[in-house]
Amino acid sequence: MEDRLEVRAMNRAKQLMEEKGWSVYDLAAKLGATPRLVQRFLDGESKPRLISWIKMSLLFNVSLDYLIGLSDERKMIKSARKKADE
């Protein structure tokens, strides 16, 4: 089951990057990571830390559940977005 979740999460991240027109370099800069690290995640060679998942969720403006493939509901709870912006 873990492998399927990882694949779903990688695919969601790739899909959201494509929708935004972001390259690996763009996402890396926004996350404060190296392009190599982001590429390794997208290739399934490494796993991001929790804070990176949270940052990606905020950058893509989707729920964390959506980003990691546990939900098909993109919407972030308004109170979560507001808290993150504080």
PLY file of the C-alpha trace (Angstrom):
ply
format ascii 1.0
element vertex 86
property float x
property float y
property float z
element edge 85
property int vertex1
property int vertex2
end_header
0.00 0.00 0.00
2.81 2.43 0.81
4.24 2.13 -2.69
0.89 3.03 -4.27
0.59 6.07 -2.04
4.08 7.20 -2.98
3.33 6.82 -6.68
0.06 8.74 -6.31
1.84 11.53 -4.45
4.59 11.79 -7.08
2.00 11.83 -9.86
-0.05 14.52 -8.12
3.00 16.70 -7.63
3.94 16.29 -11.31
0.37 17.06 -12.40
0.21 20.20 -10.25
3.60 21.36 -11.48
2.42 20.92 -15.06
-0.79 22.85 -14.36
1.25 25.74 -12.94
3.81 25.53 -15.72
6.57 24.97 -13.17
9.81 23.16 -13.84
11.79 21.17 -11.30
13.92 24.29 -10.88
10.84 26.45 -10.17
9.49 24.11 -7.52
12.92 23.70 -5.94
13.35 27.47 -5.66
9.91 27.87 -4.09
10.62 25.07 -1.59
14.14 26.23 -0.79
15.49 22.89 -2.00
17.92 21.85 -4.69
16.58 20.84 -8.10
18.35 17.48 -7.65
16.44 16.81 -4.44
13.10 17.64 -6.08
13.95 15.49 -9.10
14.89 12.58 -6.84
11.46 12.83 -5.19
9.68 12.98 -8.53
11.64 9.93 -9.68
10.78 8.02 -6.49
14.37 7.96 -5.25
13.75 9.95 -2.06
10.93 10.98 0.25
10.28 14.61 1.18
10.11 15.65 4.81
6.70 16.57 6.22
7.47 20.29 6.06
8.11 19.96 2.32
4.71 18.31 1.82
3.10 21.14 3.75
4.94 23.77 1.71
3.92 22.06 -1.55
0.32 21.93 -0.40
0.38 25.66 0.27
2.21 26.48 -2.97
-0.27 24.48 -5.04
-3.19 25.70 -2.90
-4.56 22.19 -2.43
-5.24 20.10 0.63
-2.45 17.90 1.88
-4.77 14.90 1.49
-5.21 15.76 -2.18
-1.50 16.26 -2.74
-0.57 12.88 -1.29
-3.39 11.08 -3.11
-5.70 10.31 -0.21
-8.50 12.49 -1.54
-9.78 13.76 -4.85
-10.99 16.99 -3.19
-8.52 19.75 -4.02
-9.89 22.42 -1.74
-7.89 23.49 1.22
-9.90 24.30 4.32
-10.10 28.11 4.52
-9.04 28.16 8.16
-5.93 26.13 7.29
-4.98 28.58 4.53
-5.56 31.53 6.85
-3.41 29.96 9.59
-0.62 29.29 7.11
-0.66 32.91 5.95
-0.31 34.27 9.51
0 1
1 2
2 3
3 4
4 5
5 6
6 7
7 8
8 9
9 10
10 11
11 12
12 13
13 14
14 15
15 16
16 17
17 18
18 19
19 20
20 21
21 22
22 23
23 24
24 25
25 26
26 27
27 28
28 29
29 30
30 31
31 32
32 33
33 34
34 35
35 36
36 37
37 38
38 39
39 40
40 41
41 42
42 43
43 44
44 45
45 46
46 47
47 48
48 49
49 50
50 51
51 52
52 53
53 54
54 55
55 56
56 57
57 58
58 59
59 60
60 61
61 62
62 63
63 64
64 65
65 66
66 67
67 68
68 69
69 70
70 71
71 72
72 73
73 74
74 75
75 76
76 77
77 78
78 79
79 80
80 81
81 82
82 83
83 84
84 85
